[in-house]
Amino acid sequence: MAKAIQHTELGGPEVLTLADVPDPVPGPGEVAIRVEAAGVNPVEWKLRTGLRPTPPITEPRRVGSDGAGHITAVGADVDGFRVGDPVAFTGAQGAYATDVVAPADHVFARPAGVTAAQGAALGIPIGTAYQALRSLGVRADDTLLVHGGSGAVGQAVIQFAVLAGARVIATTSDARADRVRGLGGEPVAYGPGLVDRARALAPHGPTVILDAVGTDEALHASLELLDDRTRIATLVQGAKADALGIRAFSGGSPRPLTPQQEAWRLEAVPVALALLAAGRFSVEIGEALPLAEAPQAHRLVEEGANGKVLLIP
């Protein structure tokens, strides 16, 4: 039997339990993976609590989307994978587990030198950042302001934008400014006076803004700093986007992503894996906890822990 984290009701972290589940068997177009690390994402605690609406729970619900490990079985109609291949994956149903099945087109070869921890830290945050930047058309002549530059999404935004040749200014706390700076961003402290500090760094203003933190301050500052609202987007405050005339992506969007945007989300993972292998990309790893400590992992993420929190089966 495999083991997996699941819950049968909405609520606090304590509703997450470790259970025995049948060993996964891949169907056509799927692969089975022995999980070596699973990434814990904010959307998962929001789904667990009901803060992000979900269908009624009618059977034990598995948790988690992103992870890394190695292939244990290959389903029919799957090419390019063999048993034993190291991989990273996203979009699985129930990645907090010892073993999982995932669609083969959501699974990517993990290059030598890229650890399971690094691979598990990609998925949702990397895909969100990459898709948003592609949707906004960020290019070499842009000055990008990203709100929440030291979070997992914000760090990916900084790196992808810098690689595209853009100048990046990122809001952060003083304690996290060095991390932002080390990724190629220019840190600016959030809080009262943010607009003035941003203008001091970029007197002509940013040409594109991405909100990855979701505070009212971030939205108000964005609207004051940039007139072209088609180049302002939020990843969090989607409910306000239409009224403000700005764009919204990912979990912050009031409408589904387009097929092109979904394709960009997936494209981000192999792009990041290749960059990691080449030493041109960085993911910040935080606490790694045993699978049974999923409740504590969710508490850490809810509290805003620095670095990617991982579960290790």
N, C-alpha and C positions, 0 to 999 in steps of 0.2 A: 504493500500500500504506500502511496505517496502521502505527503502531509501538506496541508494548505491552511492559510488564514481565511476565515469566513465569518459572517454574522447573519443573524436571523431577524434583527430589528435595527432601527435607526437609534442613534444615541451617542454616548461618549465613547472614549477609547476602549472602555471595559467590555463593550459588546463584541469586540474582536476576539475570536477563539481559534486555537490550533486544533485541527481535526484530521483524522485519517480519511483519505479520499481514494477512489480507484486510480490506479496507474493510468496516465493519459495515453490514448492510442490515436495517432494522427490519422485524419481522414484525407481524402484527395485534396491536394494543394496545401497540406499542412506538414509541419515537422514537430516532433517531440523534443523537448530540451530539458536537460538536467540543470537546474538553476544554481548558479554559484553566487549570485548577488542580485537583489531586486531593489530598484529605486523607489523611494517613497516620495510621492508628489502631493502638493497641497490640495489638488482636486480630489484626492482620495479621502481625506478627512472631511472635506465639504460634502461629498456624496454620502459618507458614513453618517453624518449628522442630519442630512436632509437640507442643509443650506443650499446645495445644488440639487434641484428637483430630480427625482428618479421615479421609475415605476414602482408600484407596491411590491414588497418583498413576499414572494410566494414560496420560495425555497431558499436554502442557505446560499448566500451571495458571496462569491469569491472577490478578492480585492487585489488591485495592482495591475499595471500595464507594462512597465518597463523592466528589463533585466538583462542578464548575460549569463552564459554558461556554455554547454556543449551539446551537440546533437546526439540524441539517443535512438531516434527512429525517424524514418522518412516516409511520408505518405505517397500515394499514387500521384502521378502527374507532377512530380516535383523534380526539377533538374538543378544541379549546381551545389547540392549539399550531400555530405556523406556522414555516416555515424562517426562521432568523435570530433567533428569540426567545431572549433571555438566560434561563438557567435554572440552578437548583441541583438536584442529584439525590442519592439514596441508594439502596442496595440494588442497585447495578449489579454485573455480573460482570466485573471487570477494569477498574477506574477508573484505574489507573496506565497511561494510554494517551493517544495523540493523539486517538482517536475511540472511542466506546463506544455500545452499544445499552443502553437501560434501559426497564423497564416504565413506561408513561406515568403510571400512578398513583403512581410513586415520583419523579416529576419535577415541579418547582414553578417557577412564574414568578419570576424574580429582579427585584425592584423596582429602579427607577432609584436610584442612590446606593449600592446594595449591590454590592460588588466580587466578582469571581470568587473571590478569596482568602477573603473572608468566607463566601460561599456554600459553598465546599468545606470549610470548618471546621465545618459543622453536622452533618448526618447522624447518625452513630452516637453521639457524645457528647451531642448535644442531645436526641436521641430517648430515650437511656437515662435522662437526668436527668428529663425531662418525664414519661415513663412511670412511673418510680419514685415521683415525688411524687404523681401522680394515683392510683397504686395504694395509697399510704399515706394518701391523703385529707388531705394537708397543707392547712391553712386559716389564716385570719387570727388565730385565738386560739392557734396553736401556737408553741412554741419548738423549732426544729429544730437538732439538732447534726449536721453533716456532717463525716465524716472524709475528709481530702484535699480541702480547699476550694480549693486553688490549681490543681488539675489541670483539664483541659478539662471533664470531667463535673462536678466540684465547682463550678467557676465557673458552669456552667449551672444547677446545683441552687440555688446562692445566689440567682441572679437570678430564676428562676421562683418560688422560695419568697417572696422579698421582694415580687415583684409580686402574689402571692396574699395579702400582708399579714402573713406570718409573721415572727417574729424568728428570725434565723439566726446560729448560732455555728459557726465552721468551724475545724478543726484545720489548721495550716500551720506552715511554718518561719518564723523571724523575718524571713528575707530576702524572704519572699513575703507578709508580713502586710499591707503597703500595698495589694497587689492585691486581697486579700480585702476589706479595708476599703472600697476604692473601689467595689466591687460591692454594698455594702450589708450585708456580713457583719461579724461581730465575731470577729476572729482570736483563737485560743488555741493556744499552742505545744504540739505533741505531745511525747512523751517522758515520763520519770519525773515523777509529780505531775500528770498530765493530769486525773485525776478531780477532784482538789482545785481545780485552776484552773477547770475547767468549772463546778464547784459555786459557786465564788466569783462567776462571771459570772451564773449562773442558780441561785440558792439553792433554788428549788422544783424544779429539775431540768428537763431537756428533756422534751417530750411526744412527740417523734418523733426517731428517729436513723437516719441513712443512712450506711453504710460504703462509701466509694468508693476506699479505699486497700488494704484487705485484710490489714492487719497483725494479729497476735494482740493487740497493745496496743489496737487499735481495737475489737475484739470484746469483750475483757475490760472495757474502760471502758464500753462500751455496756450490757453486762449489769449493771454496778454502778450505772449512772446512771438506768436506766429499768426498772421492773418489768414493764410491759406489753410483752411480747415480740412481740405482733402489730404493734407500731409500731416495731420494729427491723428493718432490712433490710440485707443486704449485696449489693453488686454484684460481689464478687470471690470471697468464701469460701463459695460455694454448697454445697460438699461437707460443710461443718460446720453448715449452717443447720438441717436437720431435727433433729439431735441437740441443738442449742441451743434449739430452739423458736422461732427467728426466721425471717423471710422472706428470700427470695433472688430477685433479678431479673436480667434480661439475661444476660450471659455467666457471671454467678455463679450462675445458677439451675440446680438439678438437674433441672428439668422445663421444658417449653416455655412460652412466654408464652401467655396466653389471647388469643382474637381481639380482645377489647377492649384488652388491653395492646399488641398489635401495632398496632392502630389509633391508639392514643395515640403510639406511636413515630413513626409517619408524620405525624400531626397536628402534632408538634413543629416540623417543618421550616418549613411555611408560617407558623406562629405566630412563630417566631424571625425569619424573613425580614421579616415585617411590623414586628416590634419593632425590628429593625436599621434599617429604612427610616425609622422614626419617631424614631430616636436613643435608644431606651429599652432597648437590649440591646447587649452587647459581646462580641466574641470576640477572644482574644489570639492574634495571628499570630506564629509563631516563624520559623525558617529556611525559605526557599523555595529548592529545589534543582532543577536540570534533571532531566528524566525519567530520563536515563541514570544519575543518581546515586542511584537508589532504594536500593542497598545502604547508602550513607551515611545516607540518610533513616531507614532502619530502625535503624541503629546509634544515631542521635540519640534516637529514640523509646525504644529499649531502655534507654538511659542516663538517661531521665527528663528530656529537654529541656523547657525552659519554652516555652509557646506552641505553637500548632498547626504542626507541620511539614508543608510542602506540597511537592508535585512539580509542576513547571511544564513541560508538553510543549513 
